[in-house]
């Protein structure tokens, strides 16, 4: 384990998580959650768990993000007063 790299990845994870729950735009939140999943995949690879990291990148950062964007595109938006 490389300690400075671990600390940088942890910093980015916390920063992305706070941004994802703070942003009001749903598309931006979905993209931030995809970025969070990609950083988690990098953490898994850095911990020498390449199979879990690859699965997280394919499913978490890839497929789930695409499904959430597709679901958002099919959602009607109504103006609130």
Biopython code that builds the backbone (N, CA, C, O; Angstrom):
import numpy as np
from Bio.PDB.StructureBuilder import StructureBuilder

atoms = [
    (1, "UNK", "N", (0.838, -1.181, 0.000)),
    (1, "UNK", "CA", (0.000, 0.000, 0.000)),
    (1, "UNK", "C", (0.880, 1.239, 0.000)),
    (1, "UNK", "O", (1.886, 1.312, 0.705)),
    (2, "UNK", "N", (0.485, 2.188, -0.789)),
    (2, "UNK", "CA", (1.207, 3.447, -0.887)),
    (2, "UNK", "C", (0.402, 4.484, -0.104)),
    (2, "UNK", "O", (-0.673, 4.894, -0.543)),
    (3, "UNK", "N", (0.902, 4.898, 1.023)),
    (3, "UNK", "CA", (0.154, 5.753, 1.942)),
    (3, "UNK", "C", (-0.248, 7.090, 1.315)),
    (3, "UNK", "O", (-1.409, 7.476, 1.454)),
    (4, "UNK", "N", (0.647, 7.823, 0.629)),
    (4, "UNK", "CA", (0.201, 9.094, 0.034)),
    (4, "UNK", "C", (-0.916, 8.903, -1.005)),
    (4, "UNK", "O", (-1.835, 9.718, -1.088)),
    (5, "UNK", "N", (-0.831, 7.835, -1.786)),
    (5, "UNK", "CA", (-1.881, 7.559, -2.765)),
    (5, "UNK", "C", (-3.196, 7.227, -2.071)),
    (5, "UNK", "O", (-4.261, 7.657, -2.516)),
    (6, "UNK", "N", (-3.126, 6.462, -0.979)),
    (6, "UNK", "CA", (-4.329, 6.146, -0.210)),
    (6, "UNK", "C", (-4.987, 7.403, 0.342)),
    (6, "UNK", "O", (-6.210, 7.536, 0.310)),
    (7, "UNK", "N", (-4.180, 8.316, 0.844)),
    (7, "UNK", "CA", (-4.732, 9.548, 1.404)),
    (7, "UNK", "C", (-5.359, 10.428, 0.317)),
    (7, "UNK", "O", (-6.398, 11.047, 0.542)),
    (8, "UNK", "N", (-4.736, 10.481, -0.840)),
    (8, "UNK", "CA", (-5.299, 11.265, -1.954)),
    (8, "UNK", "C", (-6.625, 10.669, -2.409)),
    (8, "UNK", "O", (-7.586, 11.403, -2.639)),
    (9, "UNK", "N", (-6.688, 9.342, -2.541)),
    (9, "UNK", "CA", (-7.931, 8.687, -2.944)),
    (9, "UNK", "C", (-9.019, 8.884, -1.896)),
    (9, "UNK", "O", (-10.177, 9.111, -2.247)),
    (10, "UNK", "N", (-8.666, 8.800, -0.619)),
    (10, "UNK", "CA", (-9.635, 9.036, 0.449)),
    (10, "UNK", "C", (-10.158, 10.465, 0.400)),
    (10, "UNK", "O", (-11.354, 10.696, 0.578)),
    (11, "UNK", "N", (-9.272, 11.420, 0.160)),
    (11, "UNK", "CA", (-9.693, 12.817, 0.047)),
    (11, "UNK", "C", (-10.682, 12.997, -1.100)),
    (11, "UNK", "O", (-11.706, 13.661, -0.939)),
    (12, "UNK", "N", (-10.376, 12.405, -2.266)),
    (12, "UNK", "CA", (-11.283, 12.515, -3.404)),
    (12, "UNK", "C", (-12.615, 11.826, -3.133)),
    (12, "UNK", "O", (-13.660, 12.325, -3.551)),
    (13, "UNK", "N", (-12.595, 10.681, -2.435)),
    (13, "UNK", "CA", (-13.846, 9.997, -2.112)),
    (13, "UNK", "C", (-14.745, 10.858, -1.239)),
    (13, "UNK", "O", (-15.943, 10.972, -1.498)),
    (14, "UNK", "N", (-14.177, 11.458, -0.218)),
    (14, "UNK", "CA", (-14.967, 12.316, 0.672)),
    (14, "UNK", "C", (-15.469, 13.539, -0.080)),
    (14, "UNK", "O", (-16.621, 13.938, 0.090)),
    (15, "UNK", "N", (-14.626, 14.134, -0.903)),
    (15, "UNK", "CA", (-15.011, 15.320, -1.664)),
    (15, "UNK", "C", (-16.145, 15.005, -2.644)),
    (15, "UNK", "O", (-17.107, 15.767, -2.743)),
    (16, "UNK", "N", (-16.036, 13.903, -3.358)),
    (16, "UNK", "CA", (-17.072, 13.524, -4.324)),
    (16, "UNK", "C", (-18.366, 13.159, -3.605)),
    (16, "UNK", "O", (-19.449, 13.497, -4.082)),
    (17, "UNK", "N", (-18.273, 12.474, -2.466)),
    (17, "UNK", "CA", (-19.472, 12.094, -1.725)),
    (17, "UNK", "C", (-20.222, 13.328, -1.222)),
    (17, "UNK", "O", (-21.448, 13.391, -1.317)),
    (18, "UNK", "N", (-19.503, 14.291, -0.697)),
    (18, "UNK", "CA", (-20.148, 15.526, -0.218)),
    (18, "UNK", "C", (-20.760, 16.286, -1.385)),
    (18, "UNK", "O", (-21.864, 16.818, -1.268)),
    (19, "UNK", "N", (-20.057, 16.341, -2.499)),
    (19, "UNK", "CA", (-20.594, 17.030, -3.677)),
    (19, "UNK", "C", (-21.837, 16.327, -4.210)),
    (19, "UNK", "O", (-22.785, 16.989, -4.633)),
    (20, "UNK", "N", (-21.844, 14.995, -4.194)),
    (20, "UNK", "CA", (-22.982, 14.242, -4.734)),
    (20, "UNK", "C", (-24.248, 14.447, -3.908)),
    (20, "UNK", "O", (-25.345, 14.491, -4.465)),
    (21, "UNK", "N", (-24.114, 14.574, -2.596)),
    (21, "UNK", "CA", (-25.311, 14.784, -1.786)),
    (21, "UNK", "C", (-25.682, 16.256, -1.664)),
    (21, "UNK", "O", (-26.773, 16.576, -1.191)),
    (22, "UNK", "N", (-24.805, 17.148, -2.077)),
    (22, "UNK", "CA", (-25.068, 18.578, -1.974)),
    (22, "UNK", "C", (-25.654, 19.183, -3.242)),
    (22, "UNK", "O", (-26.369, 20.182, -3.173)),
    (23, "UNK", "N", (-25.366, 18.604, -4.378)),
    (23, "UNK", "CA", (-25.788, 19.184, -5.649)),
    (23, "UNK", "C", (-27.296, 18.981, -5.829)),
    (23, "UNK", "O", (-27.846, 17.967, -5.398)),
    (24, "UNK", "N", (-27.955, 19.948, -6.466)),
    (24, "UNK", "CA", (-29.399, 19.870, -6.639)),
    (24, "UNK", "C", (-29.802, 19.307, -8.003)),
    (24, "UNK", "O", (-30.940, 18.870, -8.170)),
    (25, "UNK", "N", (-28.910, 19.308, -8.958)),
    (25, "UNK", "CA", (-29.209, 18.776, -10.283)),
    (25, "UNK", "C", (-29.013, 17.262, -10.278)),
    (25, "UNK", "O", (-27.956, 16.766, -9.889)),
    (26, "UNK", "N", (-30.047, 16.528, -10.716)),
    (26, "UNK", "CA", (-29.979, 15.070, -10.665)),
    (26, "UNK", "C", (-28.930, 14.498, -11.613)),
    (26, "UNK", "O", (-28.261, 13.524, -11.268)),
    (27, "UNK", "N", (-28.775, 15.079, -12.793)),
    (27, "UNK", "CA", (-27.770, 14.584, -13.729)),
    (27, "UNK", "C", (-26.367, 14.760, -13.161)),
    (27, "UNK", "O", (-25.523, 13.875, -13.307)),
    (28, "UNK", "N", (-26.116, 15.878, -12.523)),
    (28, "UNK", "CA", (-24.810, 16.104, -11.898)),
    (28, "UNK", "C", (-24.574, 15.112, -10.765)),
    (28, "UNK", "O", (-23.455, 14.631, -10.584)),
    (29, "UNK", "N", (-25.616, 14.804, -10.003)),
    (29, "UNK", "CA", (-25.478, 13.829, -8.919)),
    (29, "UNK", "C", (-25.172, 12.441, -9.473)),
    (29, "UNK", "O", (-24.362, 11.714, -8.897)),
    (30, "UNK", "N", (-25.805, 12.065, -10.576)),
    (30, "UNK", "CA", (-25.545, 10.763, -11.188)),
    (30, "UNK", "C", (-24.101, 10.688, -11.690)),
    (30, "UNK", "O", (-23.429, 9.674, -11.502)),
    (31, "UNK", "N", (-23.635, 11.741, -12.315)),
    (31, "UNK", "CA", (-22.259, 11.752, -12.816)),
    (31, "UNK", "C", (-21.269, 11.701, -11.658)),
    (31, "UNK", "O", (-20.246, 11.023, -11.753)),
    (32, "UNK", "N", (-21.557, 12.400, -10.575)),
    (32, "UNK", "CA", (-20.674, 12.345, -9.411)),
    (32, "UNK", "C", (-20.670, 10.964, -8.776)),
    (32, "UNK", "O", (-19.624, 10.510, -8.311)),
    (33, "UNK", "N", (-21.804, 10.289, -8.745)),
    (33, "UNK", "CA", (-21.833, 8.930, -8.212)),
    (33, "UNK", "C", (-21.062, 7.962, -9.103)),
    (33, "UNK", "O", (-20.453, 7.012, -8.608)),
    (34, "UNK", "N", (-21.085, 8.198, -10.415)),
    (34, "UNK", "CA", (-20.253, 7.402, -11.316)),
    (34, "UNK", "C", (-18.778, 7.638, -11.060)),
    (34, "UNK", "O", (-17.979, 6.702, -11.087)),
    (35, "UNK", "N", (-18.417, 8.887, -10.812)),
    (35, "UNK", "CA", (-17.021, 9.207, -10.489)),
    (35, "UNK", "C", (-16.617, 8.578, -9.155)),
    (35, "UNK", "O", (-15.493, 8.095, -9.009)),
    (36, "UNK", "N", (-17.527, 8.583, -8.188)),
    (36, "UNK", "CA", (-17.266, 7.952, -6.896)),
    (36, "UNK", "C", (-16.996, 6.458, -7.078)),
    (36, "UNK", "O", (-16.071, 5.903, -6.485)),
    (37, "UNK", "N", (-17.806, 5.830, -7.895)),
    (37, "UNK", "CA", (-17.635, 4.401, -8.152)),
    (37, "UNK", "C", (-16.303, 4.122, -8.842)),
    (37, "UNK", "O", (-15.652, 3.118, -8.552)),
    (38, "UNK", "N", (-15.897, 5.001, -9.749)),
    (38, "UNK", "CA", (-14.614, 4.827, -10.423)),
    (38, "UNK", "C", (-13.448, 4.968, -9.442)),
    (38, "UNK", "O", (-12.472, 4.222, -9.529)),
    (39, "UNK", "N", (-13.542, 5.913, -8.519)),
    (39, "UNK", "CA", (-12.470, 6.079, -7.531)),
    (39, "UNK", "C", (-12.427, 4.873, -6.592)),
    (39, "UNK", "O", (-11.348, 4.426, -6.203)),
    (40, "UNK", "N", (-13.594, 4.349, -6.230)),
    (40, "UNK", "CA", (-13.632, 3.142, -5.404)),
    (40, "UNK", "C", (-12.979, 1.973, -6.143)),
    (40, "UNK", "O", (-12.266, 1.173, -5.536)),
    (41, "UNK", "N", (-13.224, 1.874, -7.452)),
    (41, "UNK", "CA", (-12.576, 0.826, -8.241)),
    (41, "UNK", "C", (-11.061, 0.990, -8.214)),
    (41, "UNK", "O", (-10.329, 0.003, -8.148)),
    (42, "UNK", "N", (-10.593, 2.227, -8.264)),
    (42, "UNK", "CA", (-9.159, 2.489, -8.174)),
    (42, "UNK", "C", (-8.608, 2.084, -6.808)),
    (42, "UNK", "O", (-7.494, 1.569, -6.713)),
    (43, "UNK", "N", (-9.379, 2.313, -5.764)),
    (43, "UNK", "CA", (-8.961, 1.906, -4.421)),
    (43, "UNK", "C", (-8.835, 0.387, -4.345)),
    (43, "UNK", "O", (-7.875, -0.132, -3.775)),
    (44, "UNK", "N", (-9.798, -0.321, -4.918)),
    (44, "UNK", "CA", (-9.721, -1.788, -4.916)),
    (44, "UNK", "C", (-8.481, -2.279, -5.663)),
    (44, "UNK", "O", (-7.798, -3.195, -5.204)),
    (45, "UNK", "N", (-8.198, -1.682, -6.792)),
    (45, "UNK", "CA", (-7.016, -2.098, -7.558)),
    (45, "UNK", "C", (-5.738, -1.779, -6.782)),
    (45, "UNK", "O", (-4.787, -2.560, -6.806)),
    (46, "UNK", "N", (-5.712, -0.658, -6.108)),
    (46, "UNK", "CA", (-4.540, -0.281, -5.318)),
    (46, "UNK", "C", (-4.339, -1.239, -4.141)),
    (46, "UNK", "O", (-3.214, -1.426, -3.678)),
    (47, "UNK", "N", (-5.430, -1.847, -3.657)),
    (47, "UNK", "CA", (-5.334, -2.826, -2.568)),
    (47, "UNK", "C", (-5.087, -4.238, -3.099)),
    (47, "UNK", "O", (-5.220, -5.215, -2.362)),
    (48, "UNK", "N", (-4.726, -4.341, -4.383)),
    (48, "UNK", "CA", (-4.392, -5.612, -5.046)),
    (48, "UNK", "C", (-5.580, -6.560, -5.147)),
    (48, "UNK", "O", (-5.417, -7.780, -5.112)),
    (49, "UNK", "N", (-6.770, -5.992, -5.272)),
    (49, "UNK", "CA", (-7.965, -6.794, -5.501)),
    (49, "UNK", "C", (-8.507, -6.421, -6.882)),
    (49, "UNK", "O", (-9.543, -5.767, -7.009)),
    (50, "UNK", "N", (-7.783, -6.852, -7.901)),
    (50, "UNK", "CA", (-8.050, -6.410, -9.268)),
    (50, "UNK", "C", (-9.404, -6.908, -9.760)),
    (50, "UNK", "O", (-10.090, -6.191, -10.488)),
    (51, "UNK", "N", (-9.801, -8.110, -9.382)),
    (51, "UNK", "CA", (-11.084, -8.634, -9.849)),
    (51, "UNK", "C", (-12.256, -7.820, -9.307)),
    (51, "UNK", "O", (-13.213, -7.549, -10.034)),
    (52, "UNK", "N", (-12.187, -7.433, -8.047)),
    (52, "UNK", "CA", (-13.247, -6.607, -7.463)),
    (52, "UNK", "C", (-13.224, -5.210, -8.077)),
    (52, "UNK", "O", (-14.279, -4.638, -8.350)),
    (53, "UNK", "N", (-12.046, -4.664, -8.293)),
    (53, "UNK", "CA", (-11.929, -3.347, -8.915)),
    (53, "UNK", "C", (-12.473, -3.339, -10.330)),
    (53, "UNK", "O", (-13.152, -2.393, -10.728)),
    (54, "UNK", "N", (-12.185, -4.380, -11.094)),
    (54, "UNK", "CA", (-12.693, -4.471, -12.461)),
    (54, "UNK", "C", (-14.214, -4.584, -12.473)),
    (54, "UNK", "O", (-14.880, -3.954, -13.294)),
    (55, "UNK", "N", (-14.760, -5.383, -11.565)),
    (55, "UNK", "CA", (-16.214, -5.521, -11.476)),
    (55, "UNK", "C", (-16.866, -4.209, -11.063)),
    (55, "UNK", "O", (-17.904, -3.832, -11.608)),
    (56, "UNK", "N", (-16.271, -3.521, -10.116)),
    (56, "UNK", "CA", (-16.811, -2.227, -9.681)),
    (56, "UNK", "C", (-16.776, -1.210, -10.818)),
    (56, "UNK", "O", (-17.715, -0.431, -10.981)),
    (57, "UNK", "N", (-15.715, -1.210, -11.594)),
    (57, "UNK", "CA", (-15.619, -0.267, -12.714)),
    (57, "UNK", "C", (-16.644, -0.598, -13.786)),
    (57, "UNK", "O", (-17.272, 0.301, -14.344)),
    (58, "UNK", "N", (-16.816, -1.880, -14.078)),
    (58, "UNK", "CA", (-17.755, -2.271, -15.137)),
    (58, "UNK", "C", (-19.200, -2.069, -14.712)),
    (58, "UNK", "O", (-19.999, -1.512, -15.465)),
    (59, "UNK", "N", (-19.535, -2.514, -13.520)),
    (59, "UNK", "CA", (-20.925, -2.450, -13.069)),
    (59, "UNK", "C", (-21.239, -1.093, -12.455)),
    (59, "UNK", "O", (-22.202, -0.439, -12.857)),
    (60, "UNK", "N", (-20.443, -0.670, -11.495)),
    (60, "UNK", "CA", (-20.740, 0.564, -10.769)),
    (60, "UNK", "C", (-20.566, 1.812, -11.597)),
    (60, "UNK", "O", (-21.484, 2.625, -11.704)),
    (61, "UNK", "N", (-19.388, 1.973, -12.188)),
    (61, "UNK", "CA", (-19.115, 3.194, -12.947)),
    (61, "UNK", "C", (-19.684, 3.134, -14.353)),
    (61, "UNK", "O", (-19.915, 4.175, -14.969)),
    (62, "UNK", "N", (-19.913, 1.942, -14.868)),
    (62, "UNK", "CA", (-20.394, 1.813, -16.239)),
    (62, "UNK", "C", (-21.886, 1.601, -16.349)),
    (62, "UNK", "O", (-22.623, 2.505, -16.741)),
    (63, "UNK", "N", (-22.328, 0.412, -16.003)),
    (63, "UNK", "CA", (-23.713, 0.021, -16.241)),
    (63, "UNK", "C", (-24.708, 0.790, -15.368)),
    (63, "UNK", "O", (-25.719, 1.278, -15.871)),
    (64, "UNK", "N", (-24.436, 0.900, -14.085)),
    (64, "UNK", "CA", (-25.378, 1.568, -13.188)),
    (64, "UNK", "C", (-25.526, 3.038, -13.554)),
    (64, "UNK", "O", (-26.634, 3.573, -13.531)),
    (65, "UNK", "N", (-24.426, 3.694, -13.890)),
    (65, "UNK", "CA", (-24.495, 5.097, -14.297)),
    (65, "UNK", "C", (-25.316, 5.254, -15.568)),
    (65, "UNK", "O", (-26.117, 6.182, -15.680)),
    (66, "UNK", "N", (-25.125, 4.364, -16.515)),
    (66, "UNK", "CA", (-25.903, 4.423, -17.760)),
    (66, "UNK", "C", (-27.383, 4.175, -17.487)),
    (66, "UNK", "O", (-28.234, 4.849, -18.068)),
    (67, "UNK", "N", (-27.708, 3.217, -16.611)),
    (67, "UNK", "CA", (-29.109, 2.948, -16.279)),
    (67, "UNK", "C", (-29.756, 4.133, -15.563)),
    (67, "UNK", "O", (-30.917, 4.449, -15.825)),
    (68, "UNK", "N", (-29.027, 4.789, -14.668)),
    (68, "UNK", "CA", (-29.592, 5.942, -13.961)),
    (68, "UNK", "C", (-29.812, 7.113, -14.908)),
    (68, "UNK", "O", (-30.806, 7.828, -14.779)),
    (69, "UNK", "N", (-28.907, 7.323, -15.855)),
    (69, "UNK", "CA", (-29.095, 8.393, -16.837)),
    (69, "UNK", "C", (-30.288, 8.072, -17.733)),
    (69, "UNK", "O", (-31.059, 8.967, -18.075)),
    (70, "UNK", "N", (-30.446, 6.815, -18.113)),
    (70, "UNK", "CA", (-31.599, 6.416, -18.935)),
    (70, "UNK", "C", (-32.897, 6.600, -18.161)),
    (70, "UNK", "O", (-33.889, 7.057, -18.729)),
    (71, "UNK", "N", (-32.910, 6.257, -16.884)),
    (71, "UNK", "CA", (-34.107, 6.456, -16.069)),
    (71, "UNK", "C", (-34.418, 7.941, -15.905)),
    (71, "UNK", "O", (-35.586, 8.331, -15.913)),
    (72, "UNK", "N", (-33.399, 8.761, -15.759)),
    (72, "UNK", "CA", (-33.610, 10.204, -15.635)),
    (72, "UNK", "C", (-34.158, 10.785, -16.933)),
    (72, "UNK", "O", (-34.988, 11.694, -16.907)),
    (73, "UNK", "N", (-33.700, 10.268, -18.059)),
    (73, "UNK", "CA", (-34.187, 10.769, -19.348)),
    (73, "UNK", "C", (-35.655, 10.440, -19.564)),
    (73, "UNK", "O", (-36.354, 11.169, -20.268)),
    (74, "UNK", "N", (-36.134, 9.354, -18.968)),
    (74, "UNK", "CA", (-37.534, 8.961, -19.124)),
    (74, "UNK", "C", (-38.454, 9.605, -18.087)),
    (74, "UNK", "O", (-39.669, 9.415, -18.142)),
    (75, "UNK", "N", (-37.905, 10.349, -17.161)),
    (75, "UNK", "CA", (-38.688, 10.969, -16.095)),
    (75, "UNK", "C", (-39.181, 12.326, -16.541)),
    (75, "UNK", "O", (-38.420, 13.127, -17.084)),
    (76, "UNK", "N", (-40.471, 12.586, -16.308)),
    (76, "UNK", "CA", (-41.025, 13.902, -16.629)),
    (76, "UNK", "C", (-40.705, 14.859, -15.507)),
    (76, "UNK", "O", (-40.712, 14.496, -14.331)),
    (77, "UNK", "N", (-40.423, 16.085, -15.893)),
    (77, "UNK", "CA", (-40.144, 17.129, -14.909)),
    (77, "UNK", "C", (-41.283, 18.125, -14.931)),
    (77, "UNK", "O", (-41.692, 18.598, -15.991)),
    (78, "UNK", "N", (-41.787, 18.435, -13.763)),
    (78, "UNK", "CA", (-42.852, 19.411, -13.626)),
    (78, "UNK", "C", (-42.319, 20.646, -12.926)),
    (78, "UNK", "O", (-41.479, 20.558, -12.031)),
    (79, "UNK", "N", (-42.814, 21.790, -13.344)),
    (79, "UNK", "CA", (-42.383, 23.043, -12.718)),
    (79, "UNK", "C", (-43.005, 23.158, -11.345)),
    (79, "UNK", "O", (-44.200, 22.920, -11.174)),
    (80, "UNK", "N", (-42.194, 23.524, -10.364)),
    (80, "UNK", "CA", (-42.708, 23.715, -9.005)),
    (80, "UNK", "C", (-42.868, 25.208, -8.742)),
    (80, "UNK", "O", (-42.104, 26.033, -9.243)),
    (81, "UNK", "N", (-43.855, 25.523, -7.965)),
    (81, "UNK", "CA", (-44.138, 26.948, -7.663)),
    (81, "UNK", "C", (-43.382, 27.434, -6.469)),
    (81, "UNK", "O", (-43.509, 28.598, -6.089)),
]
sb = StructureBuilder()
sb.init_structure("model")
sb.init_model(0)
sb.init_chain("A")
sb.init_seg("    ")
for serial, (resi, resn, name, xyz) in enumerate(atoms, 1):
    if name == "N":
        sb.init_residue(resn, " ", resi, " ")
    sb.init_atom(name, np.array(xyz, "f"), 0.0, 1.0, " ", f" {name:<3s}", serial, name[0])
structure = sb.get_structure()
